[in-house]
Amino acid sequence: MVSGEITLDGQPLKDGRIQFTPLDGQSQPGGATVVAGKFAAKVPVAKMKVQINGNKVIGKKKAYDTPESPWMDEVVELVPPKYNINSELTLDVQPGQQSAKYELKSK
C-alpha cells in the first residue's frame, strides 16, 4: 500500500489521479484518485513509473450534439506533461505500508 501527498505549486492537488506502471512490464499497475492532495493505492512490489494528472473544472458542455444530451463537466489538465505523459518520476515499491510525497511545479 502506497499513500501520500501531492502538491502543485505548494497547494494540495484538489482533484486528480496517480498511476503506477511497472517499469519491467511484468507486474500489475496500480492507481488511485487524488482528493485534497491525498491518495492511497494498492500497488504491487516493483519499480514503478509514476504518472500524476490533475483536473480543473472550467465549465459545462453537452456530452453529445443533440438537444436531449446530458451536460458534463469540461475540465483542463493542471499538471504539466513532465509529471504524466512524459513522466520521469519513479518509485521503488517495497512490501508493507509506504508513503510518498510529490511536490509538483506548474512551471
C-alpha positions in Angstrom: 0.0 0.0 0.0 1.4 3.4 -1.0 -0.2 6.5 0.4 0.9 10.1 0.4 0.5 13.7 -0.6 0.7 15.6 -3.8 1.1 19.4 -4.1 1.1 21.6 -7.1 2.9 24.9 -6.6 2.7 24.4 -2.8 -1.0 23.8 -2.7 -2.7 20.3 -2.3 -3.8 18.9 -5.7 -7.6 19.1 -5.2 -8.8 16.6 -7.8 -6.7 14.1 -9.8 -5.3 10.7 -10.3 -2.0 8.9 -9.7 -1.0 5.9 -11.7 1.8 3.4 -11.0 3.1 1.4 -14.0 5.7 -1.3 -13.7 9.0 -0.4 -15.4 9.6 -4.1 -16.2 6.2 -4.6 -17.7 5.8 -7.8 -15.6 3.7 -6.6 -12.5 0.2 -5.3 -12.4 -0.3 -1.5 -12.5 -1.9 0.4 -9.6 -3.5 3.7 -9.1 -5.8 5.9 -7.0 -7.8 9.1 -7.1 -6.2 12.2 -5.5 -8.6 14.2 -3.3 -7.4 17.3 -1.4 -3.8 16.3 -2.0 -4.1 12.8 -0.5 -4.0 9.4 -2.1 -3.8 5.7 -1.1 -3.2 3.0 -3.7 -2.7 -0.8 -3.6 0.5 -1.2 -5.6 2.5 -4.4 -6.2 6.1 -4.6 -5.1 8.1 -3.4 -8.1 10.0 -0.4 -9.5 7.2 1.8 -10.9 6.8 4.7 -13.2 4.6 7.4 -11.6 2.2 9.5 -13.5 0.1 12.2 -11.9 -2.8 14.1 -13.5 -4.9 16.9 -12.0 -8.2 18.3 -13.2 -9.8 21.7 -13.0 -13.4 22.2 -13.9 -13.7 25.2 -16.2 -17.4 24.9 -17.2 -20.1 22.6 -18.6 -20.6 21.2 -22.0 -23.0 18.8 -23.7 -21.9 15.2 -23.9 -23.4 14.9 -27.4 -24.5 17.3 -30.1 -28.2 16.6 -29.5 -31.0 18.7 -27.8 -31.5 16.0 -25.1 -27.8 15.4 -24.4 -26.8 15.4 -20.8 -24.4 18.1 -19.6 -20.9 17.1 -18.3 -18.0 19.0 -16.6 -15.5 20.5 -19.0 -12.1 20.0 -17.5 -8.5 21.0 -18.2 -5.2 19.3 -17.2 -3.4 21.3 -14.5 -0.3 19.1 -14.2 2.5 19.6 -16.8 3.3 16.7 -19.1 6.7 16.1 -17.3 4.6 14.5 -14.5 2.3 12.4 -16.6 2.7 11.7 -20.3 6.5 12.4 -20.2 7.0 11.4 -16.6 10.4 10.6 -15.3 9.1 10.1 -11.7 9.7 6.6 -10.3 9.0 4.8 -7.0 10.6 1.6 -5.8 7.6 0.0 -4.1 8.5 -2.1 -1.0 6.4 -4.6 0.9 4.0 -3.2 3.5 3.0 0.4 4.1 4.9 3.1 2.2 4.5 6.8 2.0 5.4 9.1 -0.9 5.3 12.9 -1.3 5.3 14.6 -4.6 5.8 18.4 -4.8 5.0 19.4 -8.4 5.6 22.7 -10.1 3.4 24.1 -12.9 6.3 25.9 -14.5 
